[in-house]
Amino acid sequence: MTGPSAATVVSRPSWVAETLTGMGLHPSDGTPAAEVAREYVAHLDARTSDGRKR
């Protein structure tokens, strides 16, 4: 991921690009939903791999 850290995406994501499109706005300022989902899953995997919350 080239933008914000995974923790930022999970805890305070920017607008999701598809939401911006749905509102009639340009999606370039948003994070694609697929990227948000990948980072969320990676965050959950990291939490469960060593038993510690991150």
C-alpha positions in Angstrom: 0.0 0.0 0.0 1.4 3.3 -1.0 -0.9 5.6 1.0 -1.7 5.7 4.7 -0.7 2.8 7.0 -2.9 -0.1 7.5 -3.9 1.1 11.0 -5.0 4.4 9.5 -7.0 2.7 6.8 -8.7 0.5 9.4 -9.3 3.1 12.1 -9.8 6.3 10.0 -10.1 5.5 6.3 -10.3 8.2 3.8 -13.4 8.2 1.6 -13.9 5.0 -0.3 -13.5 5.7 -4.0 -16.7 3.9 -4.9 -18.7 6.0 -2.4 -17.4 9.2 -3.9 -18.4 7.9 -7.3 -21.9 7.1 -6.0 -22.2 10.7 -4.7 -21.2 12.1 -8.1 -17.7 13.1 -7.0 -14.4 12.2 -8.5 -13.0 9.0 -7.0 -9.3 10.0 -7.2 -9.3 11.3 -3.6 -10.7 8.1 -2.2 -9.2 4.7 -1.5 -10.5 1.8 -3.6 -12.8 -0.5 -1.6 -10.7 -3.5 -2.6 -7.6 -1.9 -1.0 -9.5 -1.0 2.2 -10.7 -4.7 2.4 -7.1 -6.1 1.8 -5.7 -3.8 4.5 -8.5 -4.7 6.9 -7.9 -8.4 6.4 -4.1 -8.0 6.8 -4.7 -6.1 10.0 -6.9 -8.9 11.4 -4.4 -11.5 10.3 -1.6 -9.6 12.0 -3.6 -9.5 15.2 -4.3 -13.2 15.2 -0.8 -14.4 14.2 0.8 -13.5 17.5 -2.2 -13.1 19.7 -1.5 -9.4 20.4 -3.7 -6.5 19.4 -2.1 -3.9 17.2 
